[in-house]
Amino acid sequence: MNILIKSATIVDSRSPLNGKKTDVLIEKGIITQIRSNIKNEKGYKTVEANNLCVSPGWLDMQARFCDPGLEHKEDIQSGIRSAAAGGFTAVCMMPSTEPPLHSKSQIDYVINKTKDAIVDVYPVGTLTHNREGKDISEMYDMKLSGAVAFSDDKRPVKDSGLLMRALQYASNVDTLVLTHNEDLSISHGGQMHEGETSTRIGLKGMPALAEELMLQRNFKIAEYTN
């Protein structure tokens, strides 16, 4: 694909061109020129618009696909196409599928289905078996298969001891843990942030305290486990 992008603002804090308006020429998928005025001498496709910006590809840290399990809603390939259309060149695929990504074979499934994709897909394995919050998952085996981190996604880990052991184990195998900060006994099925707006429109509010308490607990456990 050959494309000439005209008058685009470069958005890249690492580049000396950051914030400058310039032309970008892409030939056969490779950026070959970045200059103030490039003439389209070869009749390449031209992209031109008001307030056009060009940046490095984006990484979505919380992509949720429905594959495996609910492919009639969305599969990995349609998720990849959506990511690419939105400017994302990589996504972290969260494990909240049906079944969840809680074993080596399921991580292998994602890796094999995405190995040649235009968007890099980094699978996140479950922190606990089946996202049930009871037993630590097969973290080491999943990491060997390609899991980049471990999380129960939107399900907070209520058991403090379990989270402590999971962080200690993650440290030993050099991997990451992602946690959802919410005390469900306080948020209790709320629909939006608790405040004047939730009261006015009649939706059940979730106090900020529900997040703050869990965040403080997780800070303390992370500090204890280094």
N, C-alpha and C positions, 0 to 999 in steps of 0.2 A: 504494500500500500504506500503510495506517494502522496503526501499532503503538505500544503503550504499554509501555515497558520499566520495570519496577518494581525499586527498591532495588538499583541497579547501582553499582559502584565505578568512578569515572572514572579511566582510566589515560591521562594525557596531560601530560607534564612541562611543556608550554607553557601549560597552562590553570590558572587560579586554583582550579578545581574538582578538580585532580589529587588523588587519594586519598580524595575525599569520596564518600559514598553518596547517591544521588539518583535521581529518576525522569526518564525521557527520553521525550518524546512526538514521534513521527515521523508527519507527515501528508503524504500524496502524495509520499513519498520525501524530505521535507525536515524536519530537526529544527526544531520550532516552539517547544518549551518544554523547559527543564531546571530542575526545581524539586524540593524535598524531598518533596512529596506532591501528585501530580496525580491527580484523580479521573477515572475512565473514564466520562464522561457520555454519550459517543456510541457506546459498545459496540465500541470498537476491539479488535483482537487484543491480548491481554496476554501479555508475556513475563516470567516470574518464576521464579527458581531460586536455590538457595543459592550463595554465592560468585560471583555474576554480575558480570562486568566489561564495560565499554564502552571502546573505544579508537578512535583513527583507524585507517583501513584500513592493512594491512601491505603491504610490498613484498618479494617473494621475489627475491633477487639471483641465484638459480641454478635457474631452472625448466627442466626438460628434457622437452619434448614429442617425440613420435615422428613428427610431421608437419612436413615432407614425408618420405615414404619408407616408414614403417612404420605407416600409419594403421590397420591391423588391430589394433594394440596400443593405440593412443591417437591421437586427432587433436587439432588445436588447440582445437576446441570442447569436447571432453570435458575437456581440460586446464584450460580456462577455468572450466568448471563446478566442477571440483575445487578450483581456487584460490578461487573465490567462496564455496564451502561452508566453506572453512577460514579465512575472514576476510581473504583477500588481495584488495586492490583493484587491485594492479599486480604484474606479474612481468617479470623480465628473462629472455627466452627464449634459452637457450644454443644454440650453433650445431652441436651434436653430433648432427645428424639424418643421414639417408641419402637424398640427398646432403647434405653439410654446407652451412650458410648461408655460402657463400664468394663470392657474386656479387650484383650489383645486382638481377638478376631474382628471386633467392630472397628477398632482403629485401623487395622489392616484393610478393612472394607473401604473406609474413607480414603486412605492413602492410595489404594489401587484405582478407585474411581476418579481420582483427581490428579494423577501423576502427570498427565499431559495437558492439563487445563490452562487456559490463558490467564486465569487468576490462581495465585498460590493459595491453597487451602491448608491451614494448620489446625488439626483436630485437637480439641481439649477433652480429656477424659474426665469421667466423674470422680469426685473426691471420695465419695462413699458408694458402696455397692448399690446399684439400682437407684441412686440418689435418695436413699431411704434414711440417711443420717445415722446409721447403726454401726456399720463396719467399714473400715477403710478399704478402698477398692484396690485392684491389682495395679498399683501405680507404676511399679518398676517394669513390669511386662509391657504395659501400655506405652511407657516412655521409650522402651527399646523398639517398639513398632512405629513410633513417630509422634506420640502425644507431646505437645509443647508445654502443657500446664494441666492443672486439675481443678475442677470446680463442680459444685452442685447447681450451678447457674443461679436461678432466682430462688432456690430453696436455701435459706440460711442454715448453718450448722448450729443446732441448738446445744449439742453436747460439747461443753468446753474442753473436757478431757480428750475427746475424740479429735477435736481441732488441734489441740496441743500435740498429740501423737502424730497427726498427719503432717504438721509443720516440721516436727523433728525428722520424720521419715523423708519428707521432701528435701530437707537440707542434706541428708545423707546421700540421696541419689541425684542431687543438683538439678532440681526442677522447681516449678512455681505453683503456688496455690492462689486461686482467685475466690474471694468470698463475697456473698451478698449480705450486706449489713441491715438486718431488720429483726426486731424482736416482735414475733408474731402475736405474743400475748398482749402487746400494746397496740400495734397497728390493726390487728383483729379484723381482717377483711375490709379495711378501708379502701376507698376508691380514688382518693386524691389527697394532696397535702391539706392538713387540718388548718383552718384559718377562716377569715372573713368570707372568702369566696365559696368555700365548701358549705358554710352555714347558709349563705344567701341562696345557693342553687339547690340545697337540700341533698347533697351527697355526703356519705359518711367519710369523715376525715381521718388521716393517719398523722399522728403527732410526730414532729421531728425527733422527739425523744426516742422513738422506736429505732431510729437509725443511729442516733448518737450513742445510746447505751451499748449497742452491739459493736459499734466502731471502737469505743473505748475498751471493751472487753478484748477485741481482736488485737488492738495495739498492745495490751498487756501480755497477751499470749505470744505475740510475735517478738516482743522484747525478751520474754523469758526463754524462748527457744532460739534466740539469736537469728 
